[in-house]
């Protein structure tokens, strides 16, 4: 039985980790969202909760010796980050530093950090703050760093917005017909983490081996077919902090970009999006 701390454990990734790890482990969830902590406790009565803010230095209140810390807490809405870059720095960089320092004091075996494709060649506050956190962690040691694309249905995901717009005959705003993104389901992400997090670390962020990309426009089209509606599409302009295409990895010898990697077929997209809609 392992003692596990999950920061941001009321968010999409964190709460899914609780769901997967609830049996056979002692789980502590740290979050500053009181309402969601109460809801989490009702659902998982055995989980220990802590109201706290990673932006301040952390102390373990009951002297539990954790085997693993899953650091999920983050600010991640790109447009909000462009308005409040200092807040993203405080949470995504300084907060990560505080959690790492706690793990060092407690001699935690596994420190797991969740990053983003936006940390590669960043152009926005979210990407810069996550990229700085990655660099800090790699300088300090060898924690497990997972670099994601878009998690279907997560907080900040455009999928629920598109679904709502299609069902209510409102326009789905697509900023550019050429825009691509990497996509992964929440279960694919968590299963990959649980298969690999306690294996020896290396210097490179871990990327799901089967991640693919899709045009944002194709996402809207497939959602329309699933919902048996004809989406109304409105084209806008690329917003501050947005890119046409994201990168998961770049270097002298290789580059994984969302416009030149494997593309999901329409049938693959349909299955992934169907699973999300059935769950909601």
CORNOR-V601871 format. One record per backbone hydrogen bond with DSSP energy under -0.5 kcal/mol. CO is the residue of the C=O (numbers start at 1). NH is the residue of the N-H. Records with the same first field share a line. If there is no record, write none. Layout:
CO->NH / NH
This chain:
2->4 / 26
3->67 / 68
4->28
5->7 / 70
6->9 / 30
7->72
8->11 / 14
11->15
12->16
13->17
14->18
15->19
16->20
17->21
18->22
22->24
24->2
25->27
26->4
27->48
28->6 / 30
29->31 / 50
30->8 / 9
31->52
32->34
33->37
34->38
35->39
36->40
37->41
38->42
39->43
40->44
44->47
48->29
50->31 / 52
53->56
64->66
67->110
68->5
69->71 / 112
70->7 / 72
71->114
76->78
77->81
78->82
79->83
80->83 / 84
84->87 / 88
85->89
86->90
87->91
88->92 / 93
89->93 / 94
90->95
93->97
94->98
95->99
96->100
97->101
98->102
99->103
100->104
101->105
102->106
103->108
104->107
109->111
110->69 / 112
111->113 / 144
112->71
113->115 / 146
115->148
116->119
117->120 / 247
119->121 / 122
124->128
125->129
126->130
127->131
128->132
129->133
130->134
131->135
132->136
133->137
134->138
135->139
136->140
137->141
143->145
144->113 / 146
145->206
146->115 / 148
148->117
150->152 / 184
151->154
154->157
158->162
159->163
160->164
161->165
162->166
163->167
164->168
165->170
166->169
170->232
171->173
172->174 / 234
173->175
174->236
176->179
179->216
181->214
182->150
183->212
184->152
185->189
186->190
187->191
188->192
189->193
190->194
191->195
192->196
193->196 / 197
196->199
206->147
208->211
212->183
213->264
214->181
215->219
216->220
217->221
218->222
219->223
220->224
221->225
222->226
223->227
224->228 / 229
225->228
229->231
231->233
232->172
234->174
239->242
244->180
246->258
249->256
254->251
255->257
256->248 / 249
257->260 / 261
262->213
265->269
266->270
267->271
268->272
269->273
270->274
271->275
272->276
273->277
274->278
275->279
277->280
